[in-house]
Amino acid sequence: MTNTLHEQLHNKHIRSESTPINRDSLRSGNEQPLRDPASNTESDEIGGNSLPELQNALGIADKTLILRLMAQAAGAINIGRTNEPVDDDFVATLVRGIGSKGELEGMLAVQTVATHALAMEFIRRAAQDPTNAGIDLNLSRATELLRVFVLQLEALDRHKGA
């Protein structure tokens, strides 16, 4: 029986270096797990995010590296919302969508996802803060992160030779 990517992450107890991830809270009951192509679910239904499909899409053969990268990205997505489950299919889709090939581009893709997630968290905080100082602080942080986001995309394009 093949394990889902979620189960493989849980079984390996992989954690982000900066943010511990509670793998028991990765999904709520209504989210579809990532599945291996050998399972009953067609890969088109899950967006091509099984471990073998991620290996192929990212150009990374090392399964442990992919699992660590996905764990790091999942930890970044959940910044500021530790009581909410992480949709690891969403995380894998974001990383895969950047179109990285190889280990270096995979790491940059995870950093880009993390930068975007944190910038959006600061924008969310600015929208909820009743004080001008809080709004300014959070928008300033978001603006800096969005500048970094653009730089990361430019670096990825340069590395790809685009």
C-alpha positions as CSV (number, residue, x, y, z in Angstrom):
1,M,0.0,0.0,0.0
2,T,1.4,3.4,-1.0
3,N,1.4,6.3,1.4
4,T,0.2,9.8,0.6
5,L,2.7,12.6,0.6
6,H,1.0,13.8,3.8
7,E,1.5,10.5,5.4
8,Q,5.2,10.4,4.3
9,L,5.7,13.9,5.8
10,H,4.0,12.7,9.0
11,N,5.9,9.4,9.2
12,K,9.3,11.1,8.7
13,H,8.5,13.8,11.3
14,I,10.2,16.3,9.1
15,R,10.2,19.8,10.5
16,S,11.2,23.2,9.1
17,E,14.5,24.4,10.6
18,S,12.7,27.6,11.8
19,T,9.2,26.5,12.5
20,P,8.1,23.2,14.0
21,I,5.2,21.7,12.1
22,N,2.5,19.7,13.8
23,R,1.9,17.1,11.1
24,D,-1.3,16.0,12.9
25,S,-2.9,19.3,12.1
26,L,-1.9,19.4,8.4
27,R,-5.3,18.8,7.1
28,S,-8.9,19.3,8.0
29,G,-11.4,16.6,7.2
30,N,-12.6,18.1,3.9
31,E,-9.3,18.3,2.1
32,Q,-8.1,15.6,-0.3
33,P,-4.8,14.0,0.6
34,L,-1.9,13.9,-1.9
35,R,-1.8,10.5,-3.4
36,D,0.6,8.3,-5.2
37,P,-0.2,7.6,-8.8
38,A,-0.6,3.9,-7.9
39,S,-3.6,4.7,-5.6
40,N,-7.2,4.8,-6.6
41,T,-7.3,8.5,-7.3
42,E,-6.4,9.8,-10.8
43,S,-3.5,12.3,-10.6
44,D,-5.5,14.9,-12.6
45,E,-7.9,15.1,-9.7
46,I,-5.2,16.1,-7.3
47,G,-3.2,18.5,-9.5
48,G,-0.1,16.2,-10.0
49,N,1.2,16.6,-6.5
50,S,2.1,13.1,-5.6
51,L,5.7,12.5,-4.5
52,P,6.7,10.9,-7.8
53,E,5.0,13.7,-9.7
54,L,6.7,16.4,-7.6
55,Q,10.1,14.6,-8.2
56,N,9.5,14.8,-11.9
57,A,8.1,18.3,-11.9
58,L,10.8,19.8,-9.7
59,G,13.7,17.8,-11.2
60,I,14.8,16.5,-7.8
61,A,15.3,12.8,-7.4
62,D,15.9,12.9,-3.6
63,K,12.6,12.1,-1.9
64,T,13.8,13.3,1.5
65,L,14.8,16.7,0.0
66,I,11.4,17.2,-1.5
67,L,9.7,16.2,1.7
68,R,11.8,18.7,3.6
69,L,11.2,21.5,1.1
70,M,7.4,20.8,1.3
71,A,7.6,20.8,5.1
72,Q,9.5,24.1,5.1
73,A,7.0,25.7,2.7
74,A,4.1,24.4,4.8
75,G,5.6,26.0,7.9
76,A,5.9,29.3,6.1
77,I,2.3,29.2,4.8
78,N,1.1,28.8,8.4
79,I,2.9,31.8,9.8
80,G,0.7,33.6,12.3
81,R,-2.0,31.0,12.0
82,T,-0.7,28.0,14.0
83,N,-4.1,26.8,15.0
84,E,-5.2,26.4,11.4
85,P,-4.5,23.3,9.4
86,V,-2.1,23.5,6.4
87,D,-3.3,22.3,3.0
88,D,-0.2,20.5,1.8
89,D,-1.7,20.1,-1.6
90,F,-2.0,23.9,-1.8
91,V,1.7,24.2,-0.7
92,A,2.9,21.6,-3.3
93,T,0.9,23.4,-6.0
94,L,2.5,26.7,-5.2
95,V,6.0,25.3,-5.2
96,R,5.4,23.2,-8.3
97,G,3.8,26.2,-10.0
98,I,7.0,28.2,-9.8
99,G,8.5,25.8,-12.3
100,S,11.8,25.1,-10.6
101,K,14.1,22.4,-11.9
102,G,16.7,21.0,-9.5
103,E,17.7,21.5,-5.9
104,L,18.8,25.2,-6.1
105,E,15.7,26.3,-7.9
106,G,13.6,24.2,-5.5
107,M,15.1,26.0,-2.5
108,L,14.4,29.3,-4.2
109,A,10.9,28.3,-4.9
110,V,10.3,27.5,-1.3
111,Q,11.8,30.8,-0.2
112,T,9.5,32.6,-2.7
113,V,6.4,30.8,-1.4
114,A,7.5,31.7,2.2
115,T,8.1,35.4,1.2
116,H,4.7,35.6,-0.4
117,A,3.0,33.9,2.5
118,L,4.5,36.2,5.1
119,A,3.8,39.4,3.0
120,M,0.2,38.3,2.7
121,E,0.1,37.7,6.5
122,F,1.3,41.3,7.1
123,I,-1.3,42.6,4.7
124,R,-4.0,40.7,6.5
125,R,-2.7,42.1,9.9
126,A,-2.8,45.6,8.5
127,A,-6.4,45.2,7.4
128,Q,-7.3,44.1,10.9
129,D,-5.3,46.6,12.9
130,P,-7.4,49.5,14.2
131,T,-4.4,51.8,14.7
132,N,-2.6,53.9,12.1
133,A,0.8,52.8,13.6
134,G,-0.1,49.1,13.3
135,I,-1.4,49.5,9.7
136,D,1.8,51.4,8.7
137,L,4.1,48.9,10.4
138,N,2.4,45.9,8.8
139,L,2.2,47.5,5.3
140,S,5.9,48.5,5.6
141,R,6.8,44.9,6.3
142,A,4.6,43.6,3.5
143,T,6.1,46.1,1.1
144,E,9.6,45.0,1.9
145,L,8.7,41.4,1.5
146,L,7.0,42.0,-1.8
147,R,10.2,43.7,-3.0
148,V,12.1,40.6,-2.0
149,F,9.5,38.4,-3.7
150,V,10.2,40.3,-7.0
151,L,14.0,39.9,-6.5
152,Q,13.5,36.2,-5.9
153,L,11.5,35.8,-9.1
154,E,14.2,37.8,-11.1
155,A,16.9,35.6,-9.6
156,L,15.0,32.5,-10.6
157,D,14.6,33.9,-14.1
158,R,18.3,34.7,-14.4
159,H,19.2,31.2,-13.1
160,K,17.0,29.6,-15.7
161,G,18.5,31.8,-18.4
162,A,15.2,33.6,-19.2
